[in-house]
Amino acid sequence: MQKIIGIGEMAISNNIEDSIKTFALASCIGVVVYSPMKKVGGMIHIALPNPLSIEEKNNRSCYYASTGIPTLINQMSKYYGCLKGELVINLYGGANSIRSDDVFNIGRKNLEVSKNILKEMNLKFNDRDTGKNVSRTIELDMFCGQVTVSYQQIKI
């Protein structure tokens, strides 16, 4: 079964017939986590680096890198028995803005915070396919952990 996640959502599966897919990772970050030993995989679609308030943190933890990544890793460990050392973690998205006057640089900030959170958790990760000026759709195959990436140009 194909599970589709939207912005600020995550999914985890241990069914080898499943896949997890998300669309339109431009400035957003897709974090894909897979345990080859247990054939468990998870994905989160992060929109912003950090929540601005406690309410946002509690109500939409998967929307933010600083709260969503620990949530994904902790659920895979707690509910599926995945050890942190066995996890293969890949980052996708974090596209650069095509506007030269973009002062927010959300893609770059999302990527920076995501990497820092993973480092703070002492987790190894691959900066698999990030930056550039493209939007990405990614799909994780639960059987083998393969991630398929398709691209769309960003337009205003």
SELUMSE-98693 format. One line per 10 residues: number of its first residue (from 1); for each residue x, y, z of C-alpha. Coordinates in Angstrom, 1 decimal, padded with zeros to 4 digits. Layout:
BEGIN
NUM> X,Y,Z; ...;
//
This chain:
BEGIN
1> 000.0,000.0,000.0; 001.3,003.5,-000.8; 001.1,005.9,002.1; 001.1,009.6,001.1; 002.3,012.2,003.6; 001.7,015.9,003.4; 003.5,018.9,004.7; 004.1,018.5,008.5; 003.2,014.8,008.5; 005.2,011.6,009.0;
11> 004.6,007.9,008.5; 006.4,004.7,009.6; 005.8,001.3,008.2; 007.2,-002.2,008.8; 005.2,-003.8,005.9; 007.5,-004.7,003.1; 004.7,-004.2,000.6; 004.3,-000.5,001.6; 005.9,002.6,000.2; 005.8,006.1,001.7;
21> 005.7,009.1,-000.6; 005.6,012.8,-000.4; 005.3,015.5,-003.0; 006.8,018.9,-003.7; 009.8,019.1,-001.5; 011.1,022.6,-002.5; 012.3,024.5,000.6; 010.8,021.7,002.7; 013.0,018.8,003.9; 012.1,015.2,003.5;
31> 013.9,013.0,006.1; 013.9,009.3,005.2; 014.9,006.8,007.8; 015.3,003.1,007.1; 016.4,000.1,009.2; 017.7,-002.6,006.8; 017.9,-005.0,009.7; 014.2,-004.7,010.6; 012.8,-003.5,007.2; 011.2,-000.6,009.0;
41> 011.1,002.8,007.3; 009.8,006.3,008.1; 009.5,009.6,006.4; 008.8,013.1,007.6; 008.0,016.2,005.5; 009.4,019.2,007.4; 008.2,022.8,006.5; 010.1,025.0,008.9; 013.2,024.9,011.1; 011.6,025.7,014.5;
51> 008.3,026.4,016.1; 007.7,029.9,017.4; 005.6,028.9,020.4; 005.0,026.0,022.8; 001.5,025.6,021.2; 003.0,025.1,017.8; 005.6,022.7,019.2; 002.9,020.6,020.9; 000.2,020.8,018.1; 002.3,020.4,015.0;
61> 005.6,018.8,016.0; 006.2,017.1,012.6; 006.0,020.5,010.9; 009.3,021.5,012.3; 012.8,020.1,012.0; 013.7,020.6,015.6; 010.7,018.7,016.9; 009.8,016.4,014.0; 013.1,014.6,013.5; 013.4,013.5,017.2;
71> 009.7,012.4,017.1; 010.3,010.2,014.0; 013.5,008.6,015.4; 012.0,008.1,018.8; 008.9,006.4,017.4; 011.0,004.1,015.2; 013.0,003.1,018.3; 010.2,002.8,020.8; 007.5,001.1,018.7; 009.5,-000.8,016.1;
81> 012.7,-001.7,018.1; 015.1,000.1,015.8; 018.5,000.8,017.2; 019.8,004.3,016.3; 023.1,002.8,015.0; 021.3,000.6,012.4; 019.4,003.5,010.8; 020.2,004.8,007.3; 019.1,008.4,007.2; 018.9,010.5,004.1;
91> 017.9,014.1,003.5; 016.1,015.5,000.5; 014.8,019.0,-000.4; 015.9,022.3,001.1; 015.8,023.9,-002.3; 017.2,027.4,-002.8; 014.8,030.2,-003.6; 014.8,031.3,-007.3; 014.3,034.9,-006.0; 017.5,036.8,-005.5;
101> 015.9,039.1,-002.9; 014.7,036.2,-000.7; 015.8,037.2,002.8; 014.2,034.2,004.5; 016.3,031.4,002.9; 013.9,028.7,004.4; 015.4,025.9,002.3; 018.9,026.6,003.6; 017.7,027.1,007.2; 015.6,023.9,007.1;
111> 018.6,021.9,005.9; 021.0,023.5,008.5; 018.7,022.8,011.4; 017.9,019.3,010.2; 021.6,018.5,010.0; 022.3,020.0,013.5; 019.4,018.0,015.1; 020.8,014.8,013.6; 024.3,015.6,014.8; 023.0,016.5,018.3;
121> 021.3,013.1,018.4; 024.7,011.5,017.3; 023.1,010.1,014.2; 024.9,009.6,010.9; 023.1,010.8,007.8; 023.6,011.4,004.1; 022.9,014.8,002.5; 021.5,012.8,-000.4; 019.8,015.3,-002.7; 019.4,018.8,-001.3;
131> 019.7,022.4,-002.4; 019.5,023.4,-006.1; 016.4,025.1,-007.6; 014.2,022.1,-008.0; 011.1,020.6,-006.2; 011.4,016.9,-005.4; 008.9,014.1,-005.0; 010.3,011.2,-003.1; 009.1,007.6,-002.5; 010.6,005.1,000.0;
141> 010.2,001.4,-000.9; 009.9,-000.5,002.4; 011.2,-003.8,000.9; 014.7,-002.6,000.2; 014.9,001.0,001.5; 015.4,002.4,-002.0; 014.3,006.0,-002.5; 013.1,007.2,-005.9; 013.3,010.9,-006.6; 011.6,012.8,-009.3;
151> 012.1,016.5,-010.1; 010.0,019.5,-011.1; 011.4,022.9,-011.9; 010.4,025.7,-009.4; 008.5,028.5,-011.1; 007.0,031.7,-009.9;
//
